[in-house]
Amino acid sequence: MMKKKQQTCLGSVRQNYPRFSVTERKIADYILKNPNKIIHSSINQLAEDLNVADSTVFRFCKRIGYKGYQAMKIALASEIVEPVKDIHEQVNEGDTVDTIAAKVIRSNIETLEQTLRIIDEDLLLEAVEKLTAARSIHFFGSGGSSTVALDAYHKFVRTGLPVQTVTDTHLQLMAASQLNEKDCAILISHSGSSKDILHILNVLKTNKVNTIAITNYAKSTLSSSVDIPLFTSSTETEFKTEAFSSRIAQLSLVDVLYVNVLLKKGDEGQEALKKMREAILVKRI
């Protein structure tokens, strides 16, 4: 089983965000937007700025894993002042090919590191249980996320579980309409606000299908509406958008789910993998 990792203060706020109350989200938003201001403010000042009680702020600090406001401030201060190598450097016209390669790859590494820090072990375990027990698994994604859905199909077809994905949005809705509570659907959307994906989600929820989302950590209609939200974290750079960068993290989360499901299936999973390898041998020279 995956061990709990030491979580950063901002990472803990982001990880727990979907489960916060309205008031807790007000505090979380303030911390995420003004971390430097927090470390110079007392609990009374913060409570006054947000028009909440001191006790509400204190409970929030406990909620994200700290003994109190002061403990949270200390953790946040060390996180902010800690020297961090800038891997989100600008790509300049005079950069060499290998310099650009280094900047792009370092940016991808940071995206994976950020995502690793916000993985929720309980949600991940629940997702693996749902996938392993499902009658069938369907992957849904639109736009750039459709390529991740295809990659997920390519991985999970090796497990021996019935899996399916289609790229046409009309066919996606048709496929969703035929699923029920015995099936599991994974919806992939960085923004969590794609109209196509939300339309599919509505159909799935009507049919009581088990739903898992792979999406950005920020609150969205998708993350708030699915049974199990799994989050990625990425930073936008000069040379690639946040959504483009998140694709690396989405693919990695798919790999995490695949490996866990295959291991959970034990001998049955290994037998399915063996059959797949034998079947594609004819494609090799």
Sequence and secondary structure as in RCSB ss.txt:
>XXXX:A:sequence
MMKKKQQTCLGSVRQNYPRFSVTERKIADYILKNPNKIIHSSINQLAEDLNVADSTVFRFCKRIGYKGYQAMKIA
LASEIVEPVKDIHEQVNEGDTVDTIAAKVIRSNIETLEQTLRIIDEDLLLEAVEKLTAARSIHFFGSGGSSTVAL
DAYHKFVRTGLPVQTVTDTHLQLMAASQLNEKDCAILISHSGSSKDILHILNVLKTNKVNTIAITNYAKSTLSSS
VDIPLFTSSTETEFKTEAFSSRIAQLSLVDVLYVNVLLKKGDEGQEALKKMREAILVKRI
>XXXX:A:secstr
        HHHHHHHHGGG  HHHHHHHHHHHH HHHHTTS HHHHHHHHT  HHHHHHHHHHTT SSHHHHHHH
HHHHHHS     S    TT  HHHHHHHHHHHHHHHHHHHHHT  HHHHHHHHHHHHH S EEEEE TTHHHHHH
HHHHHHGGGTS EEE  SHHHHHHHHHT  TT EEEEE SSS  HHHHHHHHHHHHTT EEEEEEESS  HHHHH
SSEEEEE     SSS HHHHHHHHHHHHHHHHHHHHHHHTHHHHHHHHHHHHHHGGGG  
